[in-house]
Amino acid sequence: SVRETFHHRHNFTISSFFRNRITFPIYDARNNIVWFSARVVDPQDQPKYLNSSEQAIFEKSKILYWLNLAKNNVKMLDMVVLVEWQMDVIWLYKLGMPIGVATCGTAATDQHFKLLKRFSENIFLLYDNDDAGKNATVRALKIAYRENMFPKMIQLPEWYKDTDDLSNDVNLEEAELPKAEKIEFVSTRKDLSVLESELAQIEDDLKLIAEKKLRLANLAKFYE
């Protein structure tokens, strides 16, 4: 065959760009496939997500994963949950919340919020429960505020790292809580001023600790 001849002459094989990965087709709001994103199966593989390159028909700063399927529910319930990754959307669906959408390999942009505004202004941010996720939340809130939009933040308890942990919590299953209530069970609303205040307090604490260490070091030198 042509492929076998090509392999023989050039001494290499052709393999899938997304090999050994779960591949997600990315649709625009009009239900057209415009892009692909793929997540590793083996946690040891890197990078965690691999995306096809941007083209004229796809700009990741303007596209939200699952919006084509969630938009009717978003309109009906007048609320949407913005998450970071495609798998987060699936975990939300598992929790009985079919109103999740995800950015595609980029931070939330003004274009994302303008797009969401067409379907609902009642936006919730649900990012990973770590420093990176909290910083991403603050950045997203700042961008939304510039668009005169005021999202709320869902704060997971500290024992949940992300929606994966939440959706697979055996204790929640045993409690037989209705799936749609699980998000309400763990939700806390905070505005940008509170988050920035907390970050500022952390920075002040770190500065204070650094100053105390310096004083102790100087004191130790004095008694040497």
N, C-alpha and C positions, 0 to 999 in steps of 0.2 A: 504494500500500500504506500501511498505518498508519505504518510506519517512514519512508517517503518524505514523508508528510504531516507527521510530527513534525519531521523534519529541515528541511523547508521553513518551517514556522512558527517554529521556534526558532533557525534559522540555525547549527546546529552538527551535527557527526557523532558517532556512537557508535563508539568503538574499544575494542579489547581492553585490559584492565588490564595484561596481560602481553605486549603486542605487542613483536615483535622480540626475544623471549626464549625460552630453552629452559625449558619448564615441567615441574616435577616434582610429581606427585601425592604427597602425604604420607599414609601409612597408619598406623593404630595397630597394636598387636601382634596384634589380632584380624582384621586385613586389611580394615578399613573405611577408606575415604578420608575424611579429616577436615580437610584443608588443602591449600594449594598454595604452592609456592615457585618462583621463576623467576630464571634467571641470564642476564645479558646475552650477546649474540652478538658485538656490537661492543665491544671493550675501552674505547672512548671513552665509551660510555654509562654513566650513573650512576643509581642505585646499582648495585653489582655484582649484588646479590641483592635481589629484591623479593618480599615475602610477603603473602599474604592476611591479613586481620585476625583476631585471636584471637576465638573464639566459645566458647559453653558446651561444645561437643563437642571443642574443641581448646585445650590450653594448651601452648605450646611448651616450657615447663619440664619437661613430662612425656612428650614424644614424641621418638622417635629415628627418623630416616629410615633405611629399609631393614631395620629390625629384623624386620618381618613376613616378609621373605624370607630374612634371614640367621640367624634364630633356630635353625633346625634344624642348620645347619652349626656355629653357635656351641656348641650343646649337644653335638654329636658330637665336635668338636675341643676343647671346653672352653677356648675362648679367644675374645676379641672385641677388635677394634681400634676405638677411638673417635677420630673425626676431626671437623673443623670444618664441612665443607660437603658438599653432595650429590655434587659432582664428585669429591671425594676418595674417596668410596665407590666410584665407577665406576672410578677409576684403580687402586684396590686390587683390584677385581674383574679388571681387565685384567692385573694382576700375578699372578693366580692365588690371590688371598686373598679368598674370598667371605664374609668374616666382619667386614666393616667396617660401622659405623653412624655416623650423623652427628647432631649437634645441629642444630636448625632455627632459625637466626637468633638464637641466644642462647648464653651461656656454659654449660658443664656445671653441672648442679645436683644437689642431693642426691636429687631425684626420679629423675633420669637414672640415677644409680648404683644406687638401689634397684631400678629396673626391670631394669638389666643383671644385678644380683645374682640375679635369678630364673632366668637362663640360664647365667651363668658368673661366677665371681669372679676369673678370670684375665684381667684387663683391661690392654690396652696403649693408651697415649696417643700419637697421631701427629699433631702439629700442625705448622703452617708453621714453616720454619726461619728465623725472624726474631725480633726482640725481642718483637713482639706475641704470636707463637706461644709463645715461651718463658714469657712472663708468664702466658698463658692456661693453660699446663701447670702452673705452680706453683699457680695458683688452683684448678684442677681437683683436683690432688693434695691440697690442704688440705681441700677439701670431701669427697673420698673418705675421707681419714683420719678425719674426724669420724664417718663411717658405719662405721668399723672395716673399711675396705676399702683395699687397698694396690696400686694400679695400678703398672705399669712404664712407662717412657718409651722410645719408639723414637726415637733421635737420628739424624737424617739427616746425612750428611757435608755440610760447608759449601758444596760446589758444587751441592747440590740445594736449591732453595727450598721445594719441596713435593712431594706425590705425583705431580703432573703431570710435573715434571722427571724424577722417578725412573722413571715408567712409560714415558716417551718417550725414555729414554737409549739411543741407538743402540749405544753401546759394550757395554751390558749385553746387548742383543739379539745382538750379534756374538759375545759370549762364550758364547752358547748355554747360559746358566744356566737350570735349570728355574725357571719363573716363581715358584713358591711359595718358592724359595730366595732370591729377591732381597731380600725384607724381612730375612731372617736375615743376609744379606750386609752390610747396612748398620745392623743394630740394635745399640744400646748401652743398657744399663740404668743408670739413675741414680735415686737416691731423692731425696725432698724436701730432706733435710738438705744433700746435695751441691749441688743447684740453688740453695738459699738461700745457701749458703756462697759459691758463685760470684758471685751477685748482690751479696752483701755486699762481696766483694773488689773488684768493679767500682766500687761506690759509694765505697769507701775510696780506690781509685786516683784517682777523679775529684776527691775532696776534696783529696788530696795535690797533684794537678796545679793545682787552684785556689789552694791555699796558696802554691805555688811562684810562680805568676803574680803573686800579690799582693805577695810579697817582692820580686820583680824590679821590679814597678811602683814600689814604695816606694823601692827602691835607685836607680832611674832618676831619681826626683824629687829624691833627696838630692844627686845629682851635676849636676842642672840648674843 
